[in-house]
Amino acid sequence: MSPGLLNQPPPLEDYNLFDQDVVLRDAVAREAGSWGVEGLSRFGSVIGGEPLRLGQLADRNPPILRTHDRFGNRVDEIEFHPAWTSLLRLGIEAGIPSLPWREPRPGAHVVRGAMLMLLSQAESGVGCPLSMTYASVPALRQSHVLSREWEPRLLDTDPSRSALCGMAMTERQGGSDVRANTTQAEPSGAGTYRITGHKWFCSHPVSDAFLVLAQAPGGLSCFLMPRVLPDGTRNEGFRLVRLKDKLGTRALASAEVELEGALTWLIGDEGRGVSTIIEMVNHTRLDCVLGSAAGMRRAVAEATHHAAHRSAFGRRLQEHPLMGNVLADICLESEAATLLAIRLARAYEPDGDPAFRRLATAVAKYWVSKRATPLVAEALECLGGNGFVEESPMPRLLRDSPLNSIWEGSGNVIALDVLRALAREPEALQGLLDEVRLGPGQDDRLDRAVHEARRQVESLISFPDSAEYLARRTVERLALVLQASLVLRHSPSEVAEAFLSTRIAGDVGFAFGTLPAGLKVGSIIERHRPRLGP
């Protein structure tokens, strides 16, 4: 045997991502998705094969912008590697953009969310057009004129007939402050508007249509802008300027676009653009949570697999107490993220509590997306030099990990959104605490933490001048007590004890791998470690 093959773990590939994820599997069944488990198992088997390799290939071959053809005609097309096209087709055929809308049965958002988590582990960027299309349906349904025309295509699982819908909100001068938008919309008859301006970020700009914010005579409004018009001709006013050269999700095309009299249709009422598009934003924030949890899970799977097969100083890596401590700690974080992500998906069902959904979406989006990057970095370190080379999936996971903490509102934007909800919608806090209280009474530490979280919220409301300084700390505390309640109710006792004794009781360091002695780290790791073979 070649010396280079000694003491190297087998590649983590050709395995079932769903069957090997006990946390996700149990959560789906518990949150009304048991009818979809068989299909998720098949999908997990598919994703664990060739798509894992396609994701790496797509990342190494980013899209290329073609503004003109060889004769000088404006075409505004983007050339994608076949690996990207295959992954996007896989997501459409699985129903990730459409399942809850085509089959509005209990658990449909949960099953769809699990599908997104599985596909995201192969390539996170492909989730963007799938997510935006899924999220556009609630906004499009506010237009009686357009819903009949666009929804059937949006909901089709045949890629040759389906439509993808994106969004274009931010501008260079305003960013998150969309009310500072300068793009203008002028009525042009028959319910149409012509839009002129620019958009700083437009993800997957070859989508069939986009929801766009622009200043109409009645104020900031929401419009549907098709890339191809109903008569089959190109919407000449929609022009691609350049593709963004991004840190991560490099296989996903994100563009700056110019609008020069682009033809659009009004969605909702003039002057109500933000409120019209907000449900799309909330659904994509849900997907930020699902996507971050998926990245954590892939990183934990790689780290625990490596440590189970690699030896150093006479023992397997996972048998060394300090390495075991690190692995168990990131497993805890991943489990809590998955539990919260799937519980949040359940809240988007028709019978979900809107008060819980309102606050929990922002809280989960803030916390889970922020925990992804340090977790992936720690998991990469578990692989040592093998994790730092581009043949490993870890560098790509690390580059991709910050996206969800920026997309659909950075940490400060989300924290301010929580402040507004707490001040204006007291029922939102009550909805979240009602969920949390399903766990207290079983553990004094969580009871005290819930009391402290309520005290912090009351302080924010009572002293608005200092609220922004305390906002992040309060959002973090709300996220942790919500996760602790879920872990206490649904995870094994050794997981719950480890989570509560660190994240809630405060006996934890600033880095992963600082769990106190006496915890059952071995069983925590084995719960999360994937197995190869039958």
ROTI-812579 format. One record per residue (C-alpha): x, y, z; residue number from 1. Coordinates in nm, 3 decimals. Last residue first. Layout:
N
u->X&v->Y&w->Z&num->NUM;
...
//
This chain:
534
u->-2.536&v->-0.056&w->0.388&num->534;
u->-2.211&v->0.136&w->0.357&num->533;
u->-2.093&v->0.458&w->0.514&num->532;
u->-2.195&v->0.581&w->0.855&num->531;
u->-2.271&v->0.941&w->0.950&num->530;
u->-2.164&v->1.075&w->1.291&num->529;
u->-2.431&v->1.282&w->1.468&num->528;
u->-2.557&v->1.043&w->1.736&num->527;
u->-2.206&v->0.902&w->1.768&num->526;
u->-2.079&v->1.244&w->1.871&num->525;
u->-2.339&v->1.289&w->2.145&num->524;
u->-2.277&v->0.934&w->2.269&num->523;
u->-1.906&v->1.006&w->2.306&num->522;
u->-1.956&v->1.344&w->2.472&num->521;
u->-2.140&v->1.203&w->2.769&num->520;
u->-2.077&v->1.502&w->2.995&num->519;
u->-1.856&v->1.475&w->3.305&num->518;
u->-1.615&v->1.757&w->3.233&num->517;
u->-1.742&v->2.097&w->3.122&num->516;
u->-1.779&v->2.178&w->2.752&num->515;
u->-1.512&v->2.416&w->2.620&num->514;
u->-1.465&v->2.269&w->2.272&num->513;
u->-1.616&v->2.555&w->2.074&num->512;
u->-1.469&v->2.892&w->2.157&num->511;
u->-1.596&v->3.168&w->2.389&num->510;
u->-1.609&v->2.939&w->2.688&num->509;
u->-1.907&v->2.767&w->2.845&num->508;
u->-2.056&v->2.729&w->3.192&num->507;
u->-2.334&v->2.982&w->3.130&num->506;
u->-2.632&v->2.793&w->3.267&num->505;
u->-2.818&v->2.830&w->2.936&num->504;
u->-2.572&v->2.765&w->2.653&num->503;
u->-2.342&v->2.548&w->2.864&num->502;
u->-2.524&v->2.335&w->3.121&num->501;
u->-2.843&v->2.348&w->2.916&num->500;
u->-2.684&v->2.218&w->2.598&num->499;
u->-2.485&v->1.940&w->2.765&num->498;
u->-2.782&v->1.827&w->2.974&num->497;
u->-3.015&v->1.829&w->2.673&num->496;
u->-2.774&v->1.625&w->2.463&num->495;
u->-2.719&v->1.367&w->2.739&num->494;
u->-3.095&v->1.350&w->2.802&num->493;
u->-3.175&v->1.261&w->2.441&num->492;
u->-3.329&v->1.537&w->2.229&num->491;
u->-3.695&v->1.636&w->2.183&num->490;
u->-3.829&v->1.821&w->2.485&num->489;
u->-3.510&v->1.957&w->2.638&num->488;
u->-3.365&v->2.031&w->2.295&num->487;
u->-3.674&v->2.228&w->2.191&num->486;
u->-3.681&v->2.428&w->2.516&num->485;
u->-3.309&v->2.494&w->2.490&num->484;
u->-3.348&v->2.620&w->2.133&num->483;
u->-3.616&v->2.868&w->2.240&num->482;
u->-3.412&v->2.971&w->2.544&num->481;
u->-3.111&v->3.025&w->2.319&num->480;
u->-3.293&v->3.226&w->2.055&num->479;
u->-3.450&v->3.458&w->2.312&num->478;
u->-3.111&v->3.512&w->2.475&num->477;
u->-2.948&v->3.595&w->2.142&num->476;
u->-3.223&v->3.841&w->2.056&num->475;
u->-3.177&v->4.009&w->2.395&num->474;
u->-2.799&v->4.038&w->2.360&num->473;
u->-2.838&v->4.178&w->2.009&num->472;
u->-3.089&v->4.442&w->2.119&num->471;
u->-2.913&v->4.567&w->2.430&num->470;
u->-2.736&v->4.867&w->2.275&num->469;
u->-3.039&v->4.929&w->2.052&num->468;
u->-3.267&v->4.952&w->2.353&num->467;
u->-3.071&v->5.221&w->2.536&num->466;
u->-3.301&v->5.511&w->2.448&num->465;
u->-3.604&v->5.280&w->2.454&num->464;
u->-3.578&v->5.224&w->2.831&num->463;
u->-3.904&v->5.057&w->2.939&num->462;
u->-3.944&v->4.846&w->2.623&num->461;
u->-3.587&v->4.723&w->2.624&num->460;
u->-3.597&v->4.659&w->2.999&num->459;
u->-3.916&v->4.456&w->2.960&num->458;
u->-3.740&v->4.242&w->2.700&num->457;
u->-3.445&v->4.185&w->2.931&num->456;
u->-3.676&v->4.084&w->3.216&num->455;
u->-3.854&v->3.839&w->2.986&num->454;
u->-3.522&v->3.682&w->2.894&num->453;
u->-3.422&v->3.660&w->3.262&num->452;
u->-3.744&v->3.476&w->3.351&num->451;
u->-3.689&v->3.240&w->3.057&num->450;
u->-3.334&v->3.176&w->3.175&num->449;
u->-3.449&v->3.101&w->3.528&num->448;
u->-3.699&v->2.841&w->3.405&num->447;
u->-3.433&v->2.698&w->3.174&num->446;
u->-3.198&v->2.640&w->3.464&num->445;
u->-3.476&v->2.495&w->3.677&num->444;
u->-3.539&v->2.211&w->3.431&num->443;
u->-3.860&v->2.022&w->3.351&num->442;
u->-4.089&v->2.306&w->3.452&num->441;
u->-3.974&v->2.490&w->3.144&num->440;
u->-4.005&v->2.303&w->2.809&num->439;
u->-4.354&v->2.382&w->2.677&num->438;
u->-4.283&v->2.727&w->2.816&num->437;
u->-4.066&v->2.805&w->2.514&num->436;
u->-4.361&v->2.775&w->2.278&num->435;
u->-4.577&v->3.005&w->2.488&num->434;
u->-4.277&v->3.236&w->2.513&num->433;
u->-4.265&v->3.275&w->2.134&num->432;
u->-4.636&v->3.347&w->2.104&num->431;
u->-4.626&v->3.588&w->2.398&num->430;
u->-4.341&v->3.780&w->2.238&num->429;
u->-4.542&v->3.811&w->1.916&num->428;
u->-4.860&v->3.903&w->2.108&num->427;
u->-4.681&v->4.213&w->2.234&num->426;
u->-4.676&v->4.346&w->1.877&num->425;
u->-4.561&v->4.708&w->1.858&num->424;
u->-4.266&v->4.726&w->2.097&num->423;
u->-4.149&v->4.364&w->2.075&num->422;
u->-4.196&v->4.358&w->1.699&num->421;
u->-4.006&v->4.682&w->1.650&num->420;
u->-3.717&v->4.560&w->1.863&num->419;
u->-3.710&v->4.231&w->1.672&num->418;
u->-3.683&v->4.422&w->1.344&num->417;
u->-3.397&v->4.621&w->1.495&num->416;
u->-3.216&v->4.295&w->1.571&num->415;
u->-3.282&v->4.173&w->1.216&num->414;
u->-3.135&v->4.487&w->1.059&num->413;
u->-2.837&v->4.472&w->1.294&num->412;
u->-2.764&v->4.109&w->1.211&num->411;
u->-2.785&v->4.157&w->0.835&num->410;
u->-3.118&v->4.149&w->0.656&num->409;
u->-3.256&v->3.928&w->0.381&num->408;
u->-2.911&v->3.792&w->0.290&num->407;
u->-2.637&v->3.898&w->0.531&num->406;
u->-2.640&v->3.627&w->0.800&num->405;
u->-2.737&v->3.379&w->0.530&num->404;
u->-2.424&v->3.451&w->0.329&num->403;
u->-2.168&v->3.401&w->0.606&num->402;
u->-2.141&v->3.020&w->0.554&num->401;
u->-2.059&v->3.005&w->0.182&num->400;
u->-1.688&v->3.067&w->0.218&num->399;
u->-1.665&v->2.818&w->0.506&num->398;
u->-1.858&v->2.546&w->0.322&num->397;
u->-1.637&v->2.600&w->0.017&num->396;
u->-1.322&v->2.569&w->0.227&num->395;
u->-1.464&v->2.252&w->0.392&num->394;
u->-1.554&v->2.052&w->0.081&num->393;
u->-1.198&v->1.916&w->0.063&num->392;
u->-1.010&v->1.919&w->-0.267&num->391;
u->-0.964&v->2.291&w->-0.199&num->390;
u->-0.714&v->2.231&w->0.080&num->389;
u->-0.775&v->2.357&w->0.433&num->388;
u->-0.969&v->2.057&w->0.561&num->387;
u->-0.688&v->1.810&w->0.496&num->386;
u->-0.454&v->2.051&w->0.674&num->385;
u->-0.639&v->1.995&w->0.999&num->384;
u->-0.966&v->1.806&w->0.966&num->383;
u->-1.087&v->1.926&w->1.306&num->382;
u->-0.990&v->2.277&w->1.197&num->381;
u->-1.257&v->2.263&w->0.927&num->380;
u->-1.515&v->2.176&w->1.192&num->379;
u->-1.408&v->2.480&w->1.393&num->378;
u->-1.442&v->2.708&w->1.089&num->377;
u->-1.781&v->2.555&w->1.007&num->376;
u->-1.901&v->2.625&w->1.362&num->375;
u->-1.767&v->2.980&w->1.362&num->374;
u->-1.948&v->3.049&w->1.032&num->373;
u->-2.283&v->2.885&w->1.112&num->372;
u->-2.349&v->3.050&w->1.448&num->371;
u->-2.451&v->3.382&w->1.291&num->370;
u->-2.706&v->3.219&w->1.060&num->369;
u->-2.861&v->3.035&w->1.354&num->368;
u->-2.886&v->3.345&w->1.571&num->367;
u->-3.031&v->3.618&w->1.350&num->366;
u->-3.256&v->3.398&w->1.138&num->365;
u->-3.386&v->3.222&w->1.447&num->364;
u->-3.480&v->3.548&w->1.620&num->363;
u->-3.633&v->3.697&w->1.305&num->362;
u->-3.841&v->3.389&w->1.224&num->361;
u->-3.932&v->3.332&w->1.589&num->360;
u->-4.084&v->3.679&w->1.619&num->359;
u->-4.345&v->3.662&w->1.345&num->358;
u->-4.385&v->3.283&w->1.344&num->357;
u->-4.488&v->3.273&w->1.710&num->356;
u->-4.756&v->3.537&w->1.654&num->355;
u->-4.865&v->3.371&w->1.329&num->354;
u->-4.931&v->3.039&w->1.510&num->353;
u->-4.924&v->2.769&w->1.243&num->352;
u->-5.250&v->2.625&w->1.108&num->351;
u->-5.175&v->2.726&w->0.749&num->350;
u->-4.824&v->2.580&w->0.784&num->349;
u->-4.547&v->2.838&w->0.821&num->348;
u->-4.499&v->2.749&w->1.189&num->347;
u->-4.390&v->2.399&w->1.084&num->346;
u->-4.093&v->2.555&w->0.904&num->345;
u->-3.997&v->2.720&w->1.234&num->344;
u->-3.997&v->2.383&w->1.411&num->343;
u->-3.777&v->2.249&w->1.131&num->342;
u->-3.523&v->2.529&w->1.166&num->341;
u->-3.526&v->2.524&w->1.548&num->340;
u->-3.458&v->2.151&w->1.570&num->339;
u->-3.189&v->2.177&w->1.302&num->338;
u->-3.011&v->2.463&w->1.478&num->337;
u->-3.022&v->2.286&w->1.816&num->336;
u->-2.872&v->1.973&w->1.661&num->335;
u->-2.598&v->2.166&w->1.484&num->334;
u->-2.495&v->2.352&w->1.797&num->333;
u->-2.486&v->2.034&w->2.004&num->332;
u->-2.280&v->1.856&w->1.736&num->331;
u->-2.037&v->2.149&w->1.739&num->330;
u->-1.984&v->2.096&w->2.112&num->329;
u->-1.957&v->1.718&w->2.083&num->328;
u->-1.682&v->1.750&w->1.823&num->327;
u->-1.483&v->2.000&w->2.027&num->326;
u->-1.505&v->1.795&w->2.348&num->325;
u->-1.416&v->1.477&w->2.165&num->324;
u->-1.108&v->1.650&w->2.029&num->323;
u->-1.010&v->1.744&w->2.385&num->322;
u->-1.082&v->1.400&w->2.524&num->321;
u->-0.888&v->1.210&w->2.255&num->320;
u->-1.109&v->0.923&w->2.139&num->319;
u->-1.246&v->1.129&w->1.847&num->318;
u->-0.899&v->1.144&w->1.695&num->317;
u->-0.859&v->0.769&w->1.693&num->316;
u->-0.579&v->0.667&w->1.923&num->315;
u->-0.203&v->0.600&w->1.921&num->314;
u->-0.079&v->0.958&w->1.906&num->313;
u->-0.296&v->1.038&w->1.608&num->312;
u->-0.558&v->0.832&w->1.423&num->311;
u->-0.808&v->0.929&w->1.150&num->310;
u->-1.123&v->0.723&w->1.094&num->309;
u->-1.368&v->0.850&w->1.358&num->308;
u->-1.222&v->1.201&w->1.350&num->307;
u->-1.283&v->1.233&w->0.977&num->306;
u->-1.645&v->1.120&w->0.999&num->305;
u->-1.711&v->1.352&w->1.294&num->304;
u->-1.567&v->1.649&w->1.104&num->303;
u->-1.737&v->1.581&w->0.771&num->302;
u->-2.079&v->1.520&w->0.928&num->301;
u->-2.041&v->1.828&w->1.149&num->300;
u->-1.964&v->2.044&w->0.844&num->299;
u->-2.260&v->1.905&w->0.648&num->298;
u->-2.492&v->1.963&w->0.946&num->297;
u->-2.371&v->2.318&w->0.997&num->296;
u->-2.429&v->2.399&w->0.630&num->295;
u->-2.780&v->2.254&w->0.651&num->294;
u->-2.860&v->2.457&w->0.963&num->293;
u->-2.748&v->2.768&w->0.775&num->292;
u->-2.972&v->2.680&w->0.480&num->291;
u->-3.276&v->2.611&w->0.696&num->290;
u->-3.233&v->2.937&w->0.885&num->289;
u->-3.180&v->3.138&w->0.565&num->288;
u->-3.479&v->2.950&w->0.424&num->287;
u->-3.703&v->3.090&w->0.696&num->286;
u->-3.567&v->3.432&w->0.604&num->285;
u->-3.679&v->3.359&w->0.247&num->284;
u->-4.032&v->3.301&w->0.373&num->283;
u->-4.021&v->3.625&w->0.572&num->282;
u->-3.896&v->3.825&w->0.274&num->281;
u->-4.171&v->3.691&w->0.050&num->280;
u->-4.421&v->3.779&w->0.322&num->279;
u->-4.272&v->4.129&w->0.333&num->278;
u->-4.319&v->4.194&w->-0.040&num->277;
u->-4.662&v->4.351&w->-0.016&num->276;
u->-4.593&v->4.532&w->0.313&num->275;
u->-4.281&v->4.685&w->0.161&num->274;
u->-4.450&v->4.789&w->-0.162&num->273;
u->-4.762&v->4.944&w->-0.011&num->272;
u->-4.738&v->5.287&w->-0.177&num->271;
u->-4.935&v->5.169&w->-0.479&num->270;
u->-5.147&v->4.866&w->-0.397&num->269;
u->-5.073&v->4.497&w->-0.438&num->268;
u->-4.853&v->4.378&w->-0.724&num->267;
u->-4.824&v->4.630&w->-1.010&num->266;
u->-4.723&v->4.492&w->-1.349&num->265;
u->-4.389&v->4.558&w->-1.518&num->264;
u->-4.232&v->4.664&w->-1.851&num->263;
u->-3.871&v->4.781&w->-1.821&num->262;
u->-3.833&v->5.147&w->-1.918&num->261;
u->-3.459&v->5.139&w->-1.875&num->260;
u->-3.375&v->4.915&w->-1.581&num->259;
u->-3.010&v->4.852&w->-1.504&num->258;
u->-2.893&v->4.538&w->-1.327&num->257;
u->-2.614&v->4.443&w->-1.089&num->256;
u->-2.584&v->4.069&w->-1.077&num->255;
u->-2.572&v->3.758&w->-0.862&num->254;
u->-2.505&v->3.429&w->-1.044&num->253;
u->-2.486&v->3.135&w->-0.805&num->252;
u->-2.187&v->2.906&w->-0.861&num->251;
u->-1.977&v->3.139&w->-0.645&num->250;
u->-2.189&v->3.077&w->-0.339&num->249;
u->-1.901&v->3.238&w->-0.150&num->248;
u->-1.677&v->3.545&w->-0.135&num->247;
u->-1.844&v->3.704&w->-0.434&num->246;
u->-1.740&v->3.849&w->-0.769&num->245;
u->-2.073&v->4.009&w->-0.858&num->244;
u->-2.190&v->3.970&w->-1.215&num->243;
u->-2.203&v->4.279&w->-1.434&num->242;
u->-2.444&v->4.521&w->-1.600&num->241;
u->-2.741&v->4.301&w->-1.687&num->240;
u->-3.022&v->4.482&w->-1.866&num->239;
u->-3.401&v->4.477&w->-1.823&num->238;
u->-3.564&v->4.743&w->-2.045&num->237;
u->-3.572&v->4.513&w->-2.346&num->236;
u->-3.811&v->4.264&w->-2.184&num->235;
u->-3.726&v->3.986&w->-2.429&num->234;
u->-3.997&v->3.873&w->-2.670&num->233;
u->-4.220&v->3.569&w->-2.612&num->232;
u->-4.553&v->3.749&w->-2.641&num->231;
u->-4.607&v->3.723&w->-2.264&num->230;
u->-4.282&v->3.915&w->-2.203&num->229;
u->-3.952&v->3.746&w->-2.115&num->228;
u->-3.762&v->3.882&w->-1.816&num->227;
u->-4.093&v->3.941&w->-1.641&num->226;
u->-4.109&v->4.231&w->-1.392&num->225;
u->-4.370&v->4.195&w->-1.119&num->224;
u->-4.403&v->4.517&w->-0.924&num->223;
u->-4.404&v->4.630&w->-0.561&num->222;
u->-4.459&v->4.991&w->-0.460&num->221;
u->-4.279&v->5.279&w->-0.290&num->220;
u->-4.506&v->5.583&w->-0.315&num->219;
u->-4.837&v->5.672&w->-0.482&num->218;
u->-4.679&v->5.809&w->-0.800&num->217;
u->-4.467&v->5.491&w->-0.812&num->216;
u->-4.123&v->5.459&w->-0.650&num->215;
u->-3.983&v->5.113&w->-0.721&num->214;
u->-3.953&v->4.772&w->-0.557&num->213;
u->-3.909&v->4.470&w->-0.783&num->212;
u->-4.047&v->4.116&w->-0.775&num->211;
u->-3.869&v->3.932&w->-1.051&num->210;
u->-3.963&v->3.714&w->-1.346&num->209;
u->-3.838&v->3.420&w->-1.552&num->208;
u->-3.515&v->3.397&w->-1.355&num->207;
u->-3.197&v->3.466&w->-1.550&num->206;
u->-3.086&v->3.718&w->-1.287&num->205;
u->-3.016&v->3.444&w->-1.032&num->204;
u->-2.966&v->3.699&w->-0.756&num->203;
u->-3.026&v->4.067&w->-0.826&num->202;
u->-2.812&v->4.295&w->-0.614&num->201;
u->-2.742&v->4.666&w->-0.675&num->200;
u->-3.062&v->4.741&w->-0.863&num->199;
u->-3.091&v->5.028&w->-1.110&num->198;
u->-3.338&v->5.285&w->-1.238&num->197;
u->-3.630&v->5.306&w->-1.481&num->196;
u->-3.956&v->5.115&w->-1.447&num->195;
u->-4.242&v->5.128&w->-1.698&num->194;
u->-4.579&v->5.043&w->-1.545&num->193;
u->-4.867&v->4.823&w->-1.658&num->192;
u->-5.234&v->4.819&w->-1.555&num->191;
u->-5.359&v->4.867&w->-1.910&num->190;
u->-5.165&v->5.193&w->-1.943&num->189;
u->-4.806&v->5.306&w->-1.899&num->188;
u->-4.794&v->5.412&w->-1.534&num->187;
u->-4.445&v->5.538&w->-1.441&num->186;
u->-4.222&v->5.351&w->-1.197&num->185;
u->-3.905&v->5.521&w->-1.071&num->184;
u->-3.594&v->5.367&w->-0.915&num->183;
u->-3.471&v->5.603&w->-0.642&num->182;
u->-3.480&v->5.365&w->-0.346&num->181;
u->-3.433&v->5.530&w->-0.007&num->180;
u->-3.733&v->5.335&w->0.126&num->179;
u->-3.522&v->5.024&w->0.063&num->178;
u->-3.291&v->5.107&w->0.351&num->177;
u->-3.114&v->4.769&w->0.343&num->176;
u->-2.886&v->4.895&w->0.066&num->175;
u->-2.965&v->5.263&w->0.017&num->174;
u->-2.734&v->5.429&w->-0.235&num->173;
u->-2.640&v->5.115&w->-0.425&num->172;
u->-2.993&v->4.985&w->-0.457&num->171;
u->-3.168&v->4.693&w->-0.286&num->170;
u->-3.496&v->4.534&w->-0.390&num->169;
u->-3.456&v->4.295&w->-0.681&num->168;
u->-3.636&v->3.964&w->-0.640&num->167;
u->-3.639&v->3.630&w->-0.815&num->166;
u->-3.905&v->3.407&w->-0.970&num->165;
u->-3.843&v->3.077&w->-1.144&num->164;
u->-4.092&v->2.936&w->-1.392&num->163;
u->-4.181&v->2.576&w->-1.463&num->162;
u->-4.254&v->2.427&w->-1.807&num->161;
u->-3.921&v->2.272&w->-1.910&num->160;
u->-3.820&v->2.229&w->-1.545&num->159;
u->-4.123&v->2.002&w->-1.484&num->158;
u->-4.220&v->2.054&w->-1.120&num->157;
u->-4.487&v->2.311&w->-1.208&num->156;
u->-4.582&v->2.547&w->-0.925&num->155;
u->-4.430&v->2.864&w->-1.068&num->154;
u->-4.589&v->2.791&w->-1.404&num->153;
u->-4.937&v->2.751&w->-1.255&num->152;
u->-4.877&v->3.054&w->-1.030&num->151;
u->-4.788&v->3.298&w->-1.307&num->150;
u->-5.102&v->3.349&w->-1.514&num->149;
u->-5.373&v->3.298&w->-1.253&num->148;
u->-5.178&v->3.497&w->-0.996&num->147;
u->-5.126&v->3.790&w->-1.231&num->146;
u->-5.461&v->3.967&w->-1.246&num->145;
u->-5.575&v->3.881&w->-0.893&num->144;
u->-5.256&v->4.032&w->-0.753&num->143;
u->-5.206&v->3.965&w->-0.382&num->142;
u->-5.139&v->3.602&w->-0.470&num->141;
u->-4.809&v->3.715&w->-0.615&num->140;
u->-4.681&v->3.805&w->-0.269&num->139;
u->-4.766&v->3.469&w->-0.112&num->138;
u->-4.619&v->3.290&w->-0.419&num->137;
u->-4.285&v->3.472&w->-0.419&num->136;
u->-4.139&v->3.273&w->-0.129&num->135;
u->-4.119&v->2.943&w->-0.315&num->134;
u->-3.965&v->3.118&w->-0.616&num->133;
u->-3.716&v->3.301&w->-0.396&num->132;
u->-3.619&v->2.978&w->-0.223&num->131;
u->-3.560&v->2.779&w->-0.542&num->130;
u->-3.364&v->3.069&w->-0.691&num->129;
u->-3.145&v->3.087&w->-0.376&num->128;
u->-3.116&v->2.716&w->-0.293&num->127;
u->-2.875&v->2.665&w->-0.581&num->126;
u->-2.622&v->2.867&w->-0.384&num->125;
u->-2.596&v->2.609&w->-0.105&num->124;
u->-2.456&v->2.327&w->-0.315&num->123;
u->-2.449&v->1.962&w->-0.202&num->122;
u->-2.550&v->2.029&w->0.158&num->121;
u->-2.808&v->2.274&w->0.027&num->120;
u->-2.989&v->1.983&w->-0.142&num->119;
u->-3.052&v->1.813&w->0.193&num->118;
u->-3.158&v->2.128&w->0.377&num->117;
u->-3.392&v->2.225&w->0.092&num->116;
u->-3.555&v->1.883&w->0.105&num->115;
u->-3.602&v->1.921&w->0.480&num->114;
u->-3.775&v->2.255&w->0.424&num->113;
u->-4.010&v->2.097&w->0.168&num->112;
u->-4.102&v->1.826&w->0.416&num->111;
u->-4.166&v->2.087&w->0.685&num->110;
u->-4.358&v->2.324&w->0.455&num->109;
u->-4.580&v->2.029&w->0.353&num->108;
u->-4.636&v->1.918&w->0.712&num->107;
u->-5.014&v->1.939&w->0.703&num->106;
u->-5.138&v->1.938&w->0.341&num->105;
u->-5.125&v->2.223&w->0.094&num->104;
u->-5.002&v->2.009&w->-0.197&num->103;
u->-4.925&v->2.242&w->-0.488&num->102;
u->-4.846&v->2.542&w->-0.266&num->101;
u->-4.651&v->2.348&w->-0.005&num->100;
u->-4.455&v->2.159&w->-0.276&num->99;
u->-4.365&v->2.449&w->-0.505&num->98;
u->-4.011&v->2.583&w->-0.490&num->97;
u->-3.861&v->2.262&w->-0.340&num->96;
u->-4.074&v->2.039&w->-0.561&num->95;
u->-3.823&v->1.756&w->-0.611&num->94;
u->-3.822&v->1.828&w->-0.985&num->93;
u->-3.728&v->2.189&w->-0.919&num->92;
u->-3.443&v->2.094&w->-0.685&num->91;
u->-3.300&v->1.835&w->-0.926&num->90;
u->-3.322&v->2.079&w->-1.215&num->89;
u->-3.119&v->2.331&w->-1.015&num->88;
u->-2.857&v->2.066&w->-0.940&num->87;
u->-2.830&v->1.961&w->-1.304&num->86;
u->-2.807&v->2.322&w->-1.424&num->85;
u->-2.526&v->2.392&w->-1.177&num->84;
u->-2.327&v->2.087&w->-1.294&num->83;
u->-2.390&v->2.183&w->-1.657&num->82;
u->-2.182&v->2.500&w->-1.603&num->81;
u->-2.385&v->2.814&w->-1.646&num->80;
u->-2.373&v->3.075&w->-1.923&num->79;
u->-2.562&v->3.391&w->-1.844&num->78;
u->-2.778&v->3.585&w->-2.088&num->77;
u->-2.831&v->3.955&w->-2.143&num->76;
u->-2.899&v->3.922&w->-2.520&num->75;
u->-2.820&v->4.263&w->-2.673&num->74;
u->-2.730&v->4.219&w->-3.038&num->73;
u->-2.369&v->4.286&w->-3.129&num->72;
u->-2.339&v->4.018&w->-3.398&num->71;
u->-2.143&v->3.783&w->-3.171&num->70;
u->-2.416&v->3.795&w->-2.908&num->69;
u->-2.429&v->4.062&w->-2.642&num->68;
u->-2.444&v->4.077&w->-2.258&num->67;
u->-2.295&v->3.732&w->-2.204&num->66;
u->-2.212&v->3.689&w->-1.833&num->65;
u->-2.019&v->3.378&w->-1.725&num->64;
u->-2.125&v->3.156&w->-1.436&num->63;
u->-1.871&v->3.003&w->-1.196&num->62;
u->-1.683&v->2.682&w->-1.276&num->61;
u->-1.510&v->2.574&w->-0.954&num->60;
u->-1.832&v->2.610&w->-0.754&num->59;
u->-2.024&v->2.404&w->-1.010&num->58;
u->-1.772&v->2.121&w->-0.981&num->57;
u->-1.788&v->2.115&w->-0.601&num->56;
u->-2.166&v->2.099&w->-0.611&num->55;
u->-2.157&v->1.833&w->-0.881&num->54;
u->-1.950&v->1.605&w->-0.658&num->53;
u->-2.208&v->1.609&w->-0.379&num->52;
u->-2.478&v->1.583&w->-0.647&num->51;
u->-2.335&v->1.246&w->-0.767&num->50;
u->-2.425&v->1.050&w->-0.456&num->49;
u->-2.546&v->1.178&w->-0.120&num->48;
u->-2.810&v->1.390&w->-0.293&num->47;
u->-2.974&v->1.081&w->-0.445&num->46;
u->-2.983&v->0.890&w->-0.117&num->45;
u->-3.126&v->1.191&w->0.062&num->44;
u->-3.396&v->1.221&w->-0.205&num->43;
u->-3.498&v->0.858&w->-0.156&num->42;
u->-3.507&v->0.907&w->0.222&num->41;
u->-3.699&v->1.231&w->0.177&num->40;
u->-3.959&v->1.045&w->-0.026&num->39;
u->-4.002&v->0.786&w->0.249&num->38;
u->-4.016&v->1.054&w->0.518&num->37;
u->-4.286&v->1.260&w->0.344&num->36;
u->-4.593&v->1.122&w->0.522&num->35;
u->-4.414&v->1.171&w->0.856&num->34;
u->-4.410&v->1.547&w->0.800&num->33;
u->-4.637&v->1.659&w->1.083&num->32;
u->-4.364&v->1.820&w->1.294&num->31;
u->-4.264&v->1.499&w->1.475&num->30;
u->-4.181&v->1.308&w->1.158&num->29;
u->-3.968&v->1.592&w->1.024&num->28;
u->-3.790&v->1.636&w->1.357&num->27;
u->-3.706&v->1.265&w->1.384&num->26;
u->-3.539&v->1.256&w->1.045&num->25;
u->-3.359&v->1.587&w->1.093&num->24;
u->-3.206&v->1.476&w->1.424&num->23;
u->-3.131&v->1.122&w->1.301&num->22;
u->-2.930&v->1.246&w->1.005&num->21;
u->-2.792&v->0.931&w->0.840&num->20;
u->-3.126&v->0.844&w->0.679&num->19;
u->-3.145&v->1.192&w->0.529&num->18;
u->-2.795&v->1.226&w->0.388&num->17;
u->-2.796&v->0.873&w->0.245&num->16;
u->-2.439&v->0.776&w->0.158&num->15;
u->-2.233&v->0.778&w->-0.160&num->14;
u->-1.979&v->1.023&w->-0.019&num->13;
u->-1.771&v->1.088&w->0.289&num->12;
u->-1.434&v->1.004&w->0.138&num->11;
u->-1.252&v->0.727&w->0.325&num->10;
u->-1.039&v->0.847&w->0.616&num->9;
u->-0.659&v->0.859&w->0.574&num->8;
u->-0.431&v->0.669&w->0.809&num->7;
u->-0.219&v->0.516&w->0.531&num->6;
u->-0.302&v->0.601&w->0.170&num->5;
u->0.002&v->0.822&w->0.110&num->4;
u->0.232&v->0.545&w->0.223&num->3;
u->0.126&v->0.345&w->-0.087&num->2;
u->0.000&v->0.000&w->0.000&num->1;
//
